[in-house]
Amino acid sequence: MAETEQVKPLAPAAFQIRSDEEETMPVQSNTRRRNCVNCCGCLAAILSVLAVTFIVLVLTVFHVRDPVIRVFLQRLELVNGTLPKDVNVTLLADVSVRNPNAAAYRFKNGTTTIYYGGVVVGVANTPPGMAKARRTLHMNVTVDLIPAKLLISDISSARALNMSCSTIISGKVRILGIVKKYIVVRVNCTMTYSFATRAIQGGNCKPLPSI
């Protein structure tokens, strides 16, 4: 009987140990839940930052804009100050390519066509090149005009030569090797050569929609 009485207190002790384990289990479960929530929150924050960064890059750095070209006729080289009927006349033009993008604009050979009275009187090729990021590239182009196609009588009476030119340049912009866009830039310009002052006036250029 004495041994039996000594054994009885052990049962509550064992029961008490199991009760402590049951109390610690919810605490561990809550800790895991909080850790999971924190991890999900951190992941969501990182993804949000990446999304915002990507949107900003798309709207700024990765946004490809059309280059702008302008043509300015510098001078018309005549023979003894007159426009001969049987000798080609040289027209010097400055073709500029302004690149507003964050990457270089590489282009192939272009074409500059001179018109008088709606008739083509001269054609020249612009050389290939590269306009650096947010820079303007200037190129000198020489065009040989064909006097036979010019209205000499109108020129003699007006003492001026009203001309227009069209320039087409095709190339591509590649940003970080990810974004690549092919762009064909076109522009029409008008100008007037005065025989009295031997200078070219005007030079208004109107860009056309890119292709």
BELSUL-V203651 format. One record per residue. RES is the residue in one letter. SS is DSSP state (hx for helix, st for strand, lp for the rest). Layout:
res: (RES	RES)
ss: (SS	SS)
This chain:
res: (M	A	E	T	E	Q	V	K	P	L	A	P	A	A	F	Q	I	R	S	D	E	E	E	T	M	P	V	Q	S	N	T	R	R	R	N	C	V	N	C	C	G	C	L	A	A	I	L	S	V	L	A	V	T	F	I	V	L	V	L	T	V	F	H	V	R	D	P	V	I	R	V	F	L	Q	R	L	E	L	V	N	G	T	L	P	K	D	V	N	V	T	L	L	A	D	V	S	V	R	N	P	N	A	A	A	Y	R	F	K	N	G	T	T	T	I	Y	Y	G	G	V	V	V	G	V	A	N	T	P	P	G	M	A	K	A	R	R	T	L	H	M	N	V	T	V	D	L	I	P	A	K	L	L	I	S	D	I	S	S	A	R	A	L	N	M	S	C	S	T	I	I	S	G	K	V	R	I	L	G	I	V	K	K	Y	I	V	V	R	V	N	C	T	M	T	Y	S	F	A	T	R	A	I	Q	G	G	N	C	K	P	L	P	S	I)
ss: (lp	hx	hx	hx	hx	hx	hx	hx	hx	hx	hx	hx	hx	hx	hx	hx	hx	hx	hx	hx	hx	hx	hx	hx	hx	hx	hx	hx	hx	hx	hx	hx	hx	hx	hx	hx	hx	hx	hx	hx	hx	hx	hx	hx	hx	hx	hx	hx	hx	hx	hx	hx	hx	hx	hx	hx	hx	hx	hx	lp	lp	lp	lp	lp	lp	lp	lp	st	st	st	st	st	st	st	st	st	st	lp	st	lp	lp	st	lp	lp	lp	lp	lp	lp	st	st	st	st	st	st	st	st	st	st	lp	lp	lp	lp	lp	lp	st	st	st	lp	lp	st	st	st	st	st	st	st	lp	lp	st	st	st	st	st	st	st	st	lp	lp	st	st	st	lp	lp	lp	lp	st	st	st	st	st	st	st	st	st	st	lp	hx	hx	hx	lp	lp	hx	hx	hx	hx	hx	hx	hx	lp	st	st	st	st	st	st	st	st	st	st	st	st	st	st	st	st	lp	lp	lp	st	st	st	st	st	st	st	st	st	st	st	st	st	st	st	st	lp	lp	lp	lp	st	st	st	st	st	st	st	st	st	st	lp	lp	lp)
